[in-house]
Amino acid sequence: MAKKTVASLQTGGKNLTKVIKMVKSEKTGAYAFKEGIVTKDKVQDFFAKK
């Protein structure tokens, strides 16, 4: 039987959060989404950047 690797990835790691930010393009005016995976203490820094 196959070993479950998902369970081993969840133990002992930092608390990670997936963040999605909507960014407006200067050229076209259309919106795009910027995604990232950051630790919980860096979430405010991610949204503060342009």
C-alpha positions in Angstrom: 0.0 0.0 0.0 1.1 3.5 -0.6 2.3 5.7 2.2 0.4 8.9 3.0 2.8 11.7 2.6 0.3 14.4 3.4 0.2 13.6 7.0 4.0 13.9 7.3 4.0 17.3 5.7 1.5 18.7 8.2 3.5 17.9 11.3 6.2 20.1 12.7 5.9 22.9 10.1 5.2 26.6 10.5 1.7 27.9 10.2 1.4 28.8 6.6 -1.4 30.8 5.0 -2.4 31.2 1.3 -3.0 34.8 0.5 -4.6 36.3 -2.6 -4.3 40.0 -3.5 -6.2 41.7 -6.3 -3.9 44.1 -8.3 -5.0 46.6 -11.0 -2.8 46.8 -14.1 -1.6 50.3 -14.9 -1.5 49.6 -18.7 -4.9 48.0 -19.3 -6.8 48.8 -16.1 -7.8 45.1 -15.8 -7.5 43.3 -12.5 -5.2 40.4 -11.8 -4.7 38.2 -8.8 -1.3 37.8 -7.0 -1.1 34.7 -4.9 1.5 33.6 -2.3 2.0 31.3 0.6 3.5 33.1 3.6 3.7 32.5 7.3 1.1 34.0 9.5 3.3 36.8 10.8 4.1 38.0 7.3 0.5 38.3 6.0 0.3 42.1 6.8 3.6 42.7 5.0 2.3 40.9 1.9 -0.7 43.2 1.7 1.3 46.3 2.5 3.5 45.9 -0.6 2.4 47.3 -3.9 
